[in-house]
Amino acid sequence: MQDEVKGLQIRKGGNWIDMNPRKDAFIVMIGDQIEILTNGMYKSVEHRVLVNRSIPRISIACFYAPAEGDVIGPLGKFMSKRTPLMYRAVKFGDYLNHGFSKPLNENPT
Protein backbone atom coordinates (compact mmCIF):
# COMPACT_ATOMS: atom_id res chain seq x y z
CA MET A 1 0.00 0.00 0.00
CA GLN A 2 1.43 3.35 -0.96
CA ASP A 3 0.93 7.00 -0.34
CA GLU A 4 1.67 9.75 -2.88
CA VAL A 5 5.45 9.70 -2.36
CA LYS A 6 7.45 8.14 -5.23
CA GLY A 7 10.43 5.90 -4.64
CA LEU A 8 9.63 2.36 -5.78
CA GLN A 9 11.40 1.26 -8.95
CA ILE A 10 11.46 -2.01 -10.88
CA ARG A 11 14.15 -3.20 -13.27
CA LYS A 12 13.03 -3.94 -16.80
CA GLY A 13 15.44 -4.63 -19.63
CA GLY A 14 18.39 -3.40 -17.57
CA ASN A 15 16.74 -0.04 -16.80
CA TRP A 16 15.18 1.18 -13.56
CA ILE A 17 11.60 2.37 -14.05
CA ASP A 18 9.75 4.59 -11.57
CA MET A 19 6.44 3.18 -10.38
CA ASN A 20 3.76 5.81 -9.95
CA PRO A 21 2.11 5.43 -6.53
CA ARG A 22 -1.56 4.48 -6.38
CA LYS A 23 -3.36 5.09 -3.11
CA ASP A 24 -6.12 2.61 -4.06
CA ALA A 25 -3.87 -0.41 -4.69
CA PHE A 26 -1.56 -2.87 -3.01
CA ILE A 27 1.68 -3.93 -4.68
CA VAL A 28 2.37 -7.65 -4.52
CA MET A 29 5.73 -8.77 -5.79
CA ILE A 30 6.08 -12.38 -6.76
CA GLY A 31 9.11 -13.72 -4.94
CA ASP A 32 11.89 -15.98 -6.12
CA GLN A 33 10.17 -19.00 -4.56
CA ILE A 34 7.15 -18.58 -6.86
CA GLU A 35 9.52 -18.29 -9.84
CA ILE A 36 11.17 -21.55 -8.78
CA LEU A 37 7.88 -23.36 -8.07
CA THR A 38 6.50 -22.36 -11.48
CA ASN A 39 9.76 -23.29 -13.24
CA GLY A 40 10.17 -19.70 -14.43
CA MET A 41 6.62 -19.17 -15.68
CA TYR A 42 6.10 -16.34 -13.17
CA LYS A 43 9.12 -14.07 -12.82
CA SER A 44 10.37 -12.51 -9.62
CA VAL A 45 10.55 -8.71 -9.86
CA GLU A 46 13.86 -7.04 -9.17
CA HIS A 47 13.06 -3.83 -7.35
CA ARG A 48 14.47 -1.10 -5.16
CA VAL A 49 13.23 1.88 -3.20
CA LEU A 50 14.92 5.26 -3.43
CA VAL A 51 15.11 7.77 -0.60
CA ASN A 52 13.15 10.97 -1.04
CA ARG A 53 15.23 13.68 0.65
CA SER A 54 12.38 16.20 0.93
CA ILE A 55 9.33 14.07 1.81
CA PRO A 56 9.30 11.20 4.34
CA ARG A 57 8.49 7.78 2.91
CA ILE A 58 7.85 4.54 4.77
CA SER A 59 8.31 1.08 3.27
CA ILE A 60 7.08 -2.01 5.05
CA ALA A 61 7.81 -5.43 3.61
CA CYS A 62 5.98 -8.60 4.58
CA PHE A 63 7.44 -11.95 3.68
CA TYR A 64 5.75 -15.33 3.52
CA ALA A 65 8.18 -18.18 3.15
CA PRO A 66 8.60 -21.90 3.78
CA ALA A 67 10.46 -23.25 6.81
CA GLU A 68 14.25 -23.45 6.43
CA GLY A 69 14.15 -27.24 6.17
CA ASP A 70 11.46 -27.33 3.49
CA VAL A 71 12.57 -28.22 -0.03
CA ILE A 72 11.52 -25.91 -2.85
CA GLY A 73 11.70 -26.84 -6.51
CA PRO A 74 9.63 -26.71 -9.67
CA LEU A 75 6.21 -28.34 -9.47
CA GLY A 76 5.65 -31.15 -11.98
CA LYS A 77 2.76 -29.43 -13.73
CA PHE A 78 5.14 -26.64 -14.85
CA MET A 79 7.55 -29.00 -16.63
CA SER A 80 7.21 -30.70 -20.01
CA LYS A 81 9.26 -31.46 -23.10
CA ARG A 82 8.67 -27.84 -24.17
CA THR A 83 9.46 -26.43 -20.71
CA PRO A 84 12.40 -28.40 -19.28
CA LEU A 85 13.60 -28.13 -15.69
CA MET A 86 15.09 -24.66 -15.05
CA TYR A 87 15.73 -24.85 -11.28
CA ARG A 88 16.97 -27.63 -9.07
CA ALA A 89 15.26 -28.48 -5.78
CA VAL A 90 16.98 -26.97 -2.74
CA LYS A 91 16.33 -26.60 0.98
CA PHE A 92 14.87 -23.17 1.59
CA GLY A 93 17.48 -22.46 4.31
CA ASP A 94 20.31 -23.17 1.84
CA TYR A 95 18.62 -20.88 -0.69
CA LEU A 96 18.46 -18.09 1.90
CA ASN A 97 22.09 -18.53 2.92
CA HIS A 98 23.16 -18.40 -0.74
CA GLY A 99 21.09 -15.26 -1.36
CA PHE A 100 22.38 -13.45 1.73
CA SER A 101 25.99 -14.24 0.77
CA LYS A 102 25.69 -12.07 -2.39
CA PRO A 103 25.95 -8.29 -2.61
CA LEU A 104 22.62 -6.46 -2.53
CA ASN A 105 22.87 -5.52 -6.20
CA GLU A 106 22.76 -9.16 -7.42
CA ASN A 107 19.75 -11.38 -8.01
CA PRO A 108 20.00 -14.43 -5.67
CA THR A 109 18.62 -16.96 -8.20
Backbone hydrogen bonds, N-H to C=O, Kabsch-Sander energy under -0.5 kcal/mol:
donor,donor_aa,acceptor,acceptor_aa,energy
2,Q,22,R,-0.6
2,Q,25,A,-0.7
6,K,4,E,-0.5
9,Q,48,R,-2.7
10,I,17,I,-2.0
11,R,46,E,-2.4
12,K,10,I,-0.5
12,K,15,N,-2.9
15,N,12,K,-1.7
17,I,10,I,-3.0
17,I,15,N,-0.5
19,M,8,L,-2.6
20,N,18,D,-0.6
25,A,22,R,-1.3
28,V,26,F,-0.6
29,M,27,I,-0.5
30,I,28,V,-0.6
34,I,31,G,-0.5
35,E,31,G,-1.6
36,I,32,D,-2.4
37,L,33,Q,-3.0
38,T,34,I,-2.2
39,N,36,I,-1.7
40,G,35,E,-3.2
41,M,38,T,-1.7
43,K,41,M,-0.5
45,V,30,I,-1.0
46,E,44,S,-0.6
48,R,9,Q,-2.1
50,L,7,G,-2.4
53,R,51,V,-0.7
70,D,67,A,-1.5
72,I,90,V,-3.0
75,L,37,L,-2.8
78,F,75,L,-2.2
79,M,76,G,-1.8
80,S,83,T,-1.7
90,V,72,I,-2.5
92,F,70,D,-3.4
93,G,68,E,-3.0
95,Y,91,K,-2.2
96,L,92,F,-2.5
97,N,93,G,-2.4
98,H,94,D,-2.4
99,G,95,Y,-2.5
100,F,96,L,-2.8
101,S,97,N,-0.8
101,S,98,H,-0.6
102,K,99,G,-1.2
106,E,103,P,-1.7
